[in-house]
Every structure is written in C-alpha cells, then in structure tokens.
Amino acid sequence: MDVLSGWVTAVFRKRLEQLEQQMTLKEQRKEAVAIWEELSQTLTQEQLQVLLKWEEKTNRRITEEKERLYFCGVSDGCGLIMGMNELMGKGNE
C-alpha cells in the first residue's frame, strides 16, 4: 500500500507543478503585453521596426543554438545507450 500511496503522491505533485508553471506563463504573457504596449507608445514606428528585426534575429539564433544542443544531447544519449547495451551484452556471454 505504501508503494501505491507514494506513486499517487508523486502523480499529484507533478500535476500541481504543471499547473503552477501554467499560471507563471500566464503572468509572464501579461507582463510581455504590458511591455509591448509601453514600447508601442514610447518608440517611433521606425524604432519599433528596428527592434522587431533585432528580436527576430536574436530569437532565430537562440532557437538554432537550442536545436544544436538538443541534437547533441540526443546523439550523446543514443551513444550512451548503445554503449550500455554493448557492455550488458558482453557480460551475458
């Protein structure tokens, strides 16, 4: 019974963490909208366009860096699993 209660507790804890993260994202979106409105009122149209271009380039660069890191991690993980399988297979011979 302790195993079941531990499992159930873990599931509920994980769900509560997910809900908390969603609430944080909603707050961050509201803050972003408020900042955007302030920028729209403060900057000229030309300045706003320059800022948008810069933001687009920065987001693209960050996304590409994250993709490279992700694929490196997947490659490393596959190599690790294959190595472990090899070791386990050699131990069974």
Secondary structure, 3 states (H helix, E strand, C coil): CHHHHHHHHHHHHHHHHHHHHHHHHHHHHHHHHHHHHHHHHHCCHHHHHHHHHHHHHHHHHHHHHHHHHHHHHHHHHHHHHHHHHHHHHHHHC
